[in-house]
Amino acid sequence: WPEIVKKSSKIVSFVDLCGHEKYIKTTVLGMTGSMPDYAMVVVGSNMGVLRMTKEHIGIALALKLPLFFVVTKVDLCPENVLKETLKTISKILKSPQVRKIPVLIKNAGDYLSAAKKFAFGDENRIVPIFLVSNVSGQGMDLLREFLNVLPNTKGAGEATEKPFLAHIDDDFHVTGVGTIAAGTVTQGTVKPNSTLLLGPNSTGNLRMSRFAQSNPRE
């Protein structure tokens, strides 16, 4: 892995989240705790847009995450079913509650234009739609190239210069160690044995705490 990172011009991380309604809380936690740059909504072309697909779109919109769709299994989907799936996606995106512009990606010019507009954040209304097949490879080159040119929306370079801030997502107890806090670093850097402010607690106050992680984290 270190060698791959060293030779790569860009690293793209995916957070695979649950699609079943039984695990909606896990999906919400993943979308809020991992702080993704984008939301990739995967839709089976032969299955169409399900109720939970709409829920996931709503969560991404609430978090103001730029959206793009990947419609899979186009190699085995009848043409009329695929057209109906795309029609449903477009209808949802064009609805008054969403007010987005669906764009079917057919060539490099399409995804380059969409990627540039993603950099404008809330002002961007474009939602790219990719048609892919893992069996035939259809559309996979366009999707890979699109991911390669997507800008980093979080501005990681600037964030490291700011004071350290992390949001605690969970905590657990380890015998012989004590309470362990797990969270997401949103800005700054921290070193072992640094003294941090932890809180606010139920009274709205902060308390001093020593960071005992064995390795520095950014």
KAVENCOR-V28243 format. One line per field, one symbol per residue. burial: # if it has 24 or more other ideal C-beta (glycine too) atoms within 12 Angstrom, else .. A space follows every 50 residues. Layout:
burial = ???
This chain:
burial = ................#.#.......#..################..##. ..#########.#.##########..#....#..##.##..##......# .####....##..##.##.....#.########....##..##.###.## #.#..........#.#..............#.####...#.....#.... ..........#.......
